Structure formats: C-alpha cells, structure tokens
Amino acid sequence: MRPTPATPPEFVHEFVSDMYRFELRRLRGRQIRGEIEKEDYAGHVVALRKRYILVSVPIRRWVIRQDEREGRAELPSRGLT
C-alpha cells in the first residue's frame, strides 16, 4: 500500500491492522507446527509488533494539521477581537 496525502488515515490504519493480524496468525501457525519453540514465541510477537508500530499509534497522531505544518499553531480563542 502506498497512501497519498488524500488517503484517509482510517483506511490506512485498517489496512495496517489487517496486515498485522494476518502476520500474527501466520506466526501462531508456525508455533503450532513446531517451527517456533513455545518459549521463543513471545520474542517473535514482540519483533512483529515493532514492524507494525503504527497499530499502536492513535489515528489522531497520524495527521498534521495545516496550521501545524506551516508552523503556526492555532491559539484558543479568549473572546478578544
């Protein structure tokens, strides 16, 4: 997947989450088949989680608002004109 600036963050998050779950199921299958020792399984899960770090980042942190991009954060209004 190659998102563009127009790609909704929710769509990308869903895609990344689906891929992570797919990889996790594959990993579990390898452990069940004996390709991964039971005591090593947790380490493999941690390594996989690091590859899919975006799954743990809230979507609101994925987006840079226009005012932040331009270096001028919007100040809260205090009723002054």
mmCIF file of the C-alpha atoms, coordinates in Angstrom:
data_MODEL
# 
_entry.id   MODEL 
# 
loop_
_atom_site.group_PDB 
_atom_site.id 
_atom_site.type_symbol 
_atom_site.label_atom_id 
_atom_site.label_alt_id 
_atom_site.label_comp_id 
_atom_site.label_asym_id 
_atom_site.label_entity_id 
_atom_site.label_seq_id 
_atom_site.pdbx_PDB_ins_code 
_atom_site.Cartn_x 
_atom_site.Cartn_y 
_atom_site.Cartn_z 
_atom_site.occupancy 
_atom_site.B_iso_or_equiv 
_atom_site.pdbx_formal_charge 
_atom_site.auth_seq_id 
_atom_site.auth_comp_id 
_atom_site.auth_asym_id 
_atom_site.auth_atom_id 
_atom_site.pdbx_PDB_model_num 
ATOM 1  C CA . MET A 1 1  ? 0.000   0.000   0.000  1.00 0.00 ? 1  MET A CA 1 
ATOM 2  C CA . ARG A 1 2  ? 1.206   3.479   -0.855 1.00 0.00 ? 2  ARG A CA 1 
ATOM 3  C CA . PRO A 1 3  ? -1.091  6.064   0.686  1.00 0.00 ? 3  PRO A CA 1 
ATOM 4  C CA . THR A 1 4  ? -1.267  9.547   -0.761 1.00 0.00 ? 4  THR A CA 1 
ATOM 5  C CA . PRO A 1 5  ? -1.996  12.771  1.137  1.00 0.00 ? 5  PRO A CA 1 
ATOM 6  C CA . ALA A 1 6  ? -5.651  12.247  0.126  1.00 0.00 ? 6  ALA A CA 1 
ATOM 7  C CA . THR A 1 7  ? -5.855  8.731   1.639  1.00 0.00 ? 7  THR A CA 1 
ATOM 8  C CA . PRO A 1 8  ? -7.973  8.787   4.803  1.00 0.00 ? 8  PRO A CA 1 
ATOM 9  C CA . PRO A 1 9  ? -5.905  7.817   7.877  1.00 0.00 ? 9  PRO A CA 1 
ATOM 10 C CA . GLU A 1 10 ? -8.684  5.453   8.985  1.00 0.00 ? 10 GLU A CA 1 
ATOM 11 C CA . PHE A 1 11 ? -8.298  3.464   5.759  1.00 0.00 ? 11 PHE A CA 1 
ATOM 12 C CA . VAL A 1 12 ? -4.538  3.143   6.237  1.00 0.00 ? 12 VAL A CA 1 
ATOM 13 C CA . HIS A 1 13 ? -4.965  2.166   9.904  1.00 0.00 ? 13 HIS A CA 1 
ATOM 14 C CA . GLU A 1 14 ? -7.457  -0.559  8.975  1.00 0.00 ? 14 GLU A CA 1 
ATOM 15 C CA . PHE A 1 15 ? -5.100  -1.885  6.294  1.00 0.00 ? 15 PHE A CA 1 
ATOM 16 C CA . VAL A 1 16 ? -2.093  -1.940  8.636  1.00 0.00 ? 16 VAL A CA 1 
ATOM 17 C CA . SER A 1 17 ? -4.175  -3.588  11.390 1.00 0.00 ? 17 SER A CA 1 
ATOM 18 C CA . ASP A 1 18 ? -5.381  -6.272  8.967  1.00 0.00 ? 18 ASP A CA 1 
ATOM 19 C CA . MET A 1 19 ? -1.813  -6.984  7.855  1.00 0.00 ? 19 MET A CA 1 
ATOM 20 C CA . TYR A 1 20 ? -0.632  -7.204  11.464 1.00 0.00 ? 20 TYR A CA 1 
ATOM 21 C CA . ARG A 1 21 ? -3.392  -9.672  12.360 1.00 0.00 ? 21 ARG A CA 1 
ATOM 22 C CA . PHE A 1 22 ? -2.597  -11.740 9.247  1.00 0.00 ? 22 PHE A CA 1 
ATOM 23 C CA . GLU A 1 23 ? 1.088   -11.897 10.194 1.00 0.00 ? 23 GLU A CA 1 
ATOM 24 C CA . LEU A 1 24 ? 0.188   -12.728 13.805 1.00 0.00 ? 24 LEU A CA 1 
ATOM 25 C CA . ARG A 1 25 ? -1.988  -15.664 12.667 1.00 0.00 ? 25 ARG A CA 1 
ATOM 26 C CA . ARG A 1 26 ? 0.842   -16.881 10.428 1.00 0.00 ? 26 ARG A CA 1 
ATOM 27 C CA . LEU A 1 27 ? 3.253   -16.673 13.327 1.00 0.00 ? 27 LEU A CA 1 
ATOM 28 C CA . ARG A 1 28 ? 0.869   -18.637 15.547 1.00 0.00 ? 28 ARG A CA 1 
ATOM 29 C CA . GLY A 1 29 ? 0.570   -21.283 12.844 1.00 0.00 ? 29 GLY A CA 1 
ATOM 30 C CA . ARG A 1 30 ? 4.343   -21.627 12.738 1.00 0.00 ? 30 ARG A CA 1 
ATOM 31 C CA . GLN A 1 31 ? 4.410   -22.067 16.514 1.00 0.00 ? 31 GLN A CA 1 
ATOM 32 C CA . ILE A 1 32 ? 1.679   -24.723 16.387 1.00 0.00 ? 32 ILE A CA 1 
ATOM 33 C CA . ARG A 1 33 ? 3.546   -26.608 13.621 1.00 0.00 ? 33 ARG A CA 1 
ATOM 34 C CA . GLY A 1 34 ? 6.664   -26.622 15.798 1.00 0.00 ? 34 GLY A CA 1 
ATOM 35 C CA . GLU A 1 35 ? 8.692   -24.229 13.650 1.00 0.00 ? 35 GLU A CA 1 
ATOM 36 C CA . ILE A 1 36 ? 8.931   -21.843 16.604 1.00 0.00 ? 36 ILE A CA 1 
ATOM 37 C CA . GLU A 1 37 ? 9.541   -23.075 20.145 1.00 0.00 ? 37 GLU A CA 1 
ATOM 38 C CA . LYS A 1 38 ? 6.903   -22.123 22.696 1.00 0.00 ? 38 LYS A CA 1 
ATOM 39 C CA . GLU A 1 39 ? 9.412   -20.188 24.810 1.00 0.00 ? 39 GLU A CA 1 
ATOM 40 C CA . ASP A 1 40 ? 10.573  -18.208 21.742 1.00 0.00 ? 40 ASP A CA 1 
ATOM 41 C CA . TYR A 1 41 ? 7.076   -17.276 20.561 1.00 0.00 ? 41 TYR A CA 1 
ATOM 42 C CA . ALA A 1 42 ? 6.757   -14.123 22.702 1.00 0.00 ? 42 ALA A CA 1 
ATOM 43 C CA . GLY A 1 43 ? 10.001  -12.732 21.273 1.00 0.00 ? 43 GLY A CA 1 
ATOM 44 C CA . HIS A 1 44 ? 8.679   -13.256 17.746 1.00 0.00 ? 44 HIS A CA 1 
ATOM 45 C CA . VAL A 1 45 ? 5.456   -11.464 18.663 1.00 0.00 ? 45 VAL A CA 1 
ATOM 46 C CA . VAL A 1 46 ? 7.426   -8.501  20.058 1.00 0.00 ? 46 VAL A CA 1 
ATOM 47 C CA . ALA A 1 47 ? 9.535   -8.326  16.878 1.00 0.00 ? 47 ALA A CA 1 
ATOM 48 C CA . LEU A 1 48 ? 6.375   -8.417  14.762 1.00 0.00 ? 48 LEU A CA 1 
ATOM 49 C CA . ARG A 1 49 ? 4.783   -5.677  16.866 1.00 0.00 ? 49 ARG A CA 1 
ATOM 50 C CA . LYS A 1 50 ? 7.829   -3.484  16.261 1.00 0.00 ? 50 LYS A CA 1 
ATOM 51 C CA . ARG A 1 51 ? 7.377   -3.958  12.498 1.00 0.00 ? 51 ARG A CA 1 
ATOM 52 C CA . TYR A 1 52 ? 3.768   -2.791  12.835 1.00 0.00 ? 52 TYR A CA 1 
ATOM 53 C CA . ILE A 1 53 ? 4.311   0.049   15.302 1.00 0.00 ? 53 ILE A CA 1 
ATOM 54 C CA . LEU A 1 54 ? 1.615   2.184   13.656 1.00 0.00 ? 54 LEU A CA 1 
ATOM 55 C CA . VAL A 1 55 ? -1.037  -0.182  15.020 1.00 0.00 ? 55 VAL A CA 1 
ATOM 56 C CA . SER A 1 56 ? -0.367  1.212   18.489 1.00 0.00 ? 56 SER A CA 1 
ATOM 57 C CA . VAL A 1 57 ? -0.324  4.888   17.434 1.00 0.00 ? 57 VAL A CA 1 
ATOM 58 C CA . PRO A 1 58 ? -3.728  6.620   17.728 1.00 0.00 ? 58 PRO A CA 1 
ATOM 59 C CA . ILE A 1 59 ? -5.025  7.832   14.359 1.00 0.00 ? 59 ILE A CA 1 
ATOM 60 C CA . ARG A 1 60 ? -5.307  11.411  15.627 1.00 0.00 ? 60 ARG A CA 1 
ATOM 61 C CA . ARG A 1 61 ? -1.481  11.384  15.933 1.00 0.00 ? 61 ARG A CA 1 
ATOM 62 C CA . TRP A 1 62 ? -1.089  10.423  12.241 1.00 0.00 ? 62 TRP A CA 1 
ATOM 63 C CA . VAL A 1 63 ? -2.390  13.706  10.878 1.00 0.00 ? 63 VAL A CA 1 
ATOM 64 C CA . ILE A 1 64 ? -0.528  17.006  10.762 1.00 0.00 ? 64 ILE A CA 1 
ATOM 65 C CA . ARG A 1 65 ? -2.991  19.869  10.618 1.00 0.00 ? 65 ARG A CA 1 
ATOM 66 C CA . GLN A 1 66 ? -2.323  22.595  8.057  1.00 0.00 ? 66 GLN A CA 1 
ATOM 67 C CA . ASP A 1 67 ? -1.624  25.215  10.753 1.00 0.00 ? 67 ASP A CA 1 
ATOM 68 C CA . GLU A 1 68 ? 0.943   22.908  12.396 1.00 0.00 ? 68 GLU A CA 1 
ATOM 69 C CA . ARG A 1 69 ? 2.564   22.211  9.033  1.00 0.00 ? 69 ARG A CA 1 
ATOM 70 C CA . GLU A 1 70 ? 3.001   25.938  8.461  1.00 0.00 ? 70 GLU A CA 1 
ATOM 71 C CA . GLY A 1 71 ? 4.442   26.414  11.939 1.00 0.00 ? 71 GLY A CA 1 
ATOM 72 C CA . ARG A 1 72 ? 1.611   28.439  13.418 1.00 0.00 ? 72 ARG A CA 1 
ATOM 73 C CA . ALA A 1 73 ? -0.415  26.552  15.914 1.00 0.00 ? 73 ALA A CA 1 
ATOM 74 C CA . GLU A 1 74 ? -3.884  27.932  16.471 1.00 0.00 ? 74 GLU A CA 1 
ATOM 75 C CA . LEU A 1 75 ? -4.304  29.610  19.835 1.00 0.00 ? 75 LEU A CA 1 
ATOM 76 C CA . PRO A 1 76 ? -7.513  29.091  21.769 1.00 0.00 ? 76 PRO A CA 1 
ATOM 77 C CA . SER A 1 77 ? -9.973  31.949  21.455 1.00 0.00 ? 77 SER A CA 1 
ATOM 78 C CA . ARG A 1 78 ? -10.408 34.113  24.555 1.00 0.00 ? 78 ARG A CA 1 
ATOM 79 C CA . GLY A 1 79 ? -13.261 36.238  23.287 1.00 0.00 ? 79 GLY A CA 1 
ATOM 80 C CA . LEU A 1 80 ? -10.958 39.071  22.183 1.00 0.00 ? 80 LEU A CA 1 
ATOM 81 C CA . THR A 1 81 ? -11.357 40.603  18.756 1.00 0.00 ? 81 THR A CA 1 
# 
